[in-house]
Amino acid sequence: MSFFGNTRVRRVHLDVAGVEPRATRPPWSLWADGFGMLAIRAIQILLVVALAAGVIFAIQYLTLVTIPLAIALILACAFEPVMGWLRRHRVSDLLATVLTLLAIVVVLGGLTWLIVWAVRNQWAALYEQAEEGFQHLLAWVQTLPFDVFTPEQIEEWTATLTDFVTSAQFGSGALAGVGAVANFVTGFVLLVTILFFFLKDGPQMWQFMLRPFHGSHELRARRVGDKTVTVLGSYVRGTATVALVDAVGILIGLLILQVPLALPLAVLVFLLAFIPIVGATLAGILAALVALVANGWVNALLVVGVVVLVNQLEGNFLQPFLMGRTMKLHAFVILVALAVGTALGGLIGAVLAVPITAAAWGIVQVWDGTDLPAKWARRKTRETVSASTATAVEVA
């Protein structure tokens, strides 16, 4: 009796002291050890990947809506300073929107007319000159004293490229052409409509989107929105200016060197400039091939020199001046973004991939403050590294 009484008293004493009796402790769980935590993280990653895959599938399935929506958003960000200037001068929202939208339509219509004119009048000659230049290049490669590519490999690659260009995937046939025209007209009308409302009611739409956020979350959402508008607008304005300067510079060089089809090549330079790194390379190769056929090796090398000079001036002086650090992305990140965008959305995806990536990185840069990136994206100072090392030593 005394023994059980002491035991009971001891149990009560343990409970009062805050120590949980062994009999009531939770059983050991498979999710509590290190491997269990790894499994939980794996499940979380799979859920995130599944959600991202669902979003990407929805975007690809609804490209007729998502692409005009994305382009309208980027154009609205690009012309936001114009709308702000008109509003500050007490121009009504409707009139400011109509004037800005007319300016956008005139600019895009003029560029489209120039492109169509150049392609319709001189595309066949440009294609023929480029193909002949490519054949000359292959013939020169075969005369080298060492084997770079075997004739069989060259023929196989040429046949593969020809099959792709003439296949249905590349686009051919009257029915496909009619469908493409219908989709283009529908997308263009939707683009103009969405852009009209973005320009006119963009601030009100953004205030509506901010309603669920309060306190620090609202401040973060405002920083994210302002940074996104700044990055996308700077990208479009800067890239368009850089593309125009590149096209004019290369056009002058081609005219001096008396390369035929100079205007269509300049138009292609302007268009391909919206695809960073890859676009300039493709434009230079095409111009060099045309010069190779028309004027020979020396002229082709001079064209390559002109393209390299213009690209160097753009990359070292013009682009940093126009865009600053807004588009400070590593070349590897740009190439990965281009690859992913091309795989998901083709040519349109390649054009939109870099500004979207830049906007995402800009959001990371203001996640915790105006000039304070997210914790995982902050630069490690010498003091931080020393403190981390000291903490690790103490724990060890």
VENURVEN-V732099 format. One record per backbone hydrogen bond with DSSP energy under -0.5 kcal/mol. NH is the residue of the N-H (numbers start at 1). CO is the residue of the C=O. E is the energy in kcal/mol with one decimal. If there is no record, write none. Layout:
# VENURVEN-V732099
nh:co:e
NH:CO:E
NH:CO:E
This chain:
# VENURVEN-V732099
nh:co:e
5:1:-2.2
6:2:-2.3
7:3:-2.2
8:4:-2.5
9:5:-2.5
10:6:-2.4
11:7:-2.2
12:8:-2.3
13:9:-2.3
14:10:-2.0
15:11:-2.3
16:12:-2.5
17:13:-2.0
18:15:-1.0
19:14:-2.1
20:18:-0.6
24:21:-0.9
25:21:-0.5
25:22:-0.9
32:29:-1.2
37:33:-2.1
38:34:-2.0
39:35:-2.2
40:36:-2.2
41:37:-2.4
42:38:-2.4
43:39:-2.3
44:40:-2.3
45:41:-2.5
46:42:-2.4
47:43:-2.2
48:44:-2.2
49:45:-2.7
50:46:-2.6
51:47:-2.4
52:48:-2.7
53:49:-2.7
54:50:-2.2
55:51:-2.2
56:52:-2.6
57:53:-2.5
58:54:-2.2
59:55:-2.3
60:56:-2.6
61:57:-2.4
62:58:-1.8
63:60:-0.9
65:62:-1.7
66:62:-3.1
67:63:-1.7
68:63:-0.5
69:65:-2.0
70:66:-2.6
71:67:-2.7
72:68:-2.6
73:69:-2.1
74:70:-2.2
75:71:-2.6
76:72:-2.5
77:73:-2.1
78:74:-2.1
79:75:-2.1
80:77:-0.8
83:79:-2.1
84:80:-2.7
85:81:-2.3
86:82:-2.3
87:83:-2.4
88:84:-2.2
89:85:-1.2
90:87:-1.7
91:86:-2.2
96:92:-2.9
97:93:-2.3
98:94:-2.4
99:95:-2.6
100:96:-2.4
101:97:-2.9
102:98:-2.5
103:99:-2.1
104:100:-2.3
105:101:-2.7
106:102:-2.6
107:103:-2.4
108:104:-3.0
109:105:-2.8
110:106:-2.6
111:107:-2.4
112:108:-2.5
113:109:-2.6
114:110:-2.3
115:111:-2.5
116:112:-2.9
117:113:-2.6
118:114:-2.5
119:115:-2.8
120:116:-3.0
121:117:-2.2
122:118:-2.0
123:119:-1.8
126:122:-2.3
127:123:-3.0
128:124:-2.3
129:125:-2.6
130:126:-2.5
131:127:-2.6
132:128:-2.3
133:129:-2.5
134:130:-2.2
135:131:-2.1
136:132:-2.2
137:133:-2.1
138:134:-2.2
139:135:-2.3
140:136:-2.2
141:137:-2.1
142:138:-1.9
143:139:-0.7
143:140:-0.8
144:141:-1.3
148:146:-0.8
154:150:-2.1
155:151:-2.5
156:152:-2.3
157:153:-2.7
158:154:-2.5
159:155:-2.4
160:156:-2.3
161:157:-2.5
162:158:-2.4
163:159:-2.6
164:160:-2.1
165:161:-2.3
166:162:-2.1
167:163:-0.5
167:164:-0.7
170:164:-0.5
171:167:-0.7
177:173:-2.0
178:174:-2.7
179:175:-2.5
180:176:-2.5
181:177:-2.5
182:178:-2.4
183:179:-2.5
184:180:-2.4
185:181:-2.7
186:182:-2.5
187:183:-2.9
188:184:-2.6
189:185:-2.5
190:186:-2.4
191:187:-2.5
192:188:-2.5
193:189:-2.3
194:190:-2.8
195:191:-2.7
196:192:-2.1
197:193:-1.8
198:194:-2.4
199:195:-2.6
200:196:-2.4
201:197:-2.7
202:198:-1.0
205:201:-2.7
206:202:-2.3
207:203:-2.2
208:204:-2.0
209:205:-2.1
210:206:-1.3
211:208:-1.2
213:210:-1.5
217:214:-1.4
219:215:-1.9
220:216:-2.3
221:217:-2.3
222:218:-2.4
223:219:-2.2
224:220:-2.6
225:221:-2.4
226:222:-2.7
227:223:-2.5
228:224:-2.3
229:225:-2.3
230:226:-2.2
231:227:-2.7
232:228:-2.5
233:229:-2.3
234:230:-2.5
235:231:-2.4
236:232:-2.2
237:233:-2.4
238:234:-2.5
239:235:-2.9
240:236:-2.5
241:237:-2.0
242:238:-2.7
243:239:-3.0
244:240:-2.2
245:241:-2.4
246:242:-2.8
247:243:-2.6
248:244:-2.5
249:245:-2.8
250:246:-2.8
251:247:-2.2
252:248:-2.4
253:249:-2.0
254:250:-2.7
255:251:-2.4
256:252:-2.3
257:253:-2.2
258:255:-0.7
259:254:-2.7
265:261:-1.8
266:262:-2.2
267:263:-2.3
268:264:-2.3
269:265:-2.1
270:266:-2.2
271:267:-2.3
272:268:-3.0
273:269:-1.3
274:271:-1.4
275:272:-1.9
276:274:-0.6
278:276:-3.3
279:275:-2.0
281:277:-1.4
282:278:-2.4
283:279:-2.4
284:280:-2.2
285:281:-2.3
286:282:-2.4
287:283:-2.3
288:284:-2.3
289:285:-2.3
290:286:-2.1
291:287:-2.3
292:288:-2.1
293:289:-1.8
294:290:-2.4
295:291:-2.7
296:291:-0.9
296:292:-0.8
300:296:-1.9
301:297:-2.6
302:298:-2.1
303:299:-2.1
304:300:-2.2
305:301:-2.2
306:302:-2.2
307:303:-2.6
308:304:-2.6
309:305:-2.5
310:306:-2.6
311:307:-2.4
312:308:-2.3
313:309:-2.4
314:310:-2.3
315:311:-2.9
316:312:-2.4
317:313:-1.7
318:313:-1.9
319:314:-3.3
321:317:-1.5
322:318:-2.3
323:319:-2.7
324:319:-0.5
324:320:-1.7
326:323:-1.9
328:325:-1.3
329:327:-2.0
334:330:-2.2
335:331:-2.4
336:332:-2.3
337:333:-2.6
338:334:-2.6
339:335:-2.4
340:336:-2.7
341:337:-2.9
342:338:-2.6
343:339:-2.2
344:340:-2.1
345:341:-3.1
346:342:-1.9
348:345:-0.7
349:345:-1.1
350:346:-2.0
351:347:-1.9
352:348:-2.3
353:349:-1.6
354:350:-0.6
355:351:-0.5
356:352:-1.8
357:353:-2.3
358:354:-2.8
359:355:-2.4
360:356:-2.3
361:357:-2.3
362:358:-2.3
363:359:-2.1
364:360:-1.8
365:361:-1.7
366:362:-0.8
366:363:-0.9
367:364:-1.1
368:372:-1.8
369:372:-0.8
372:369:-0.9
373:371:-0.5
374:364:-1.7
377:374:-1.4
378:374:-0.5
378:375:-1.1
381:379:-0.7
385:381:-2.2
386:382:-2.3
387:383:-2.5
388:384:-2.5
389:385:-2.3
390:386:-2.5
391:387:-2.4
392:388:-2.2
393:389:-2.2
394:390:-2.2
395:391:-2.4
396:392:-2.2
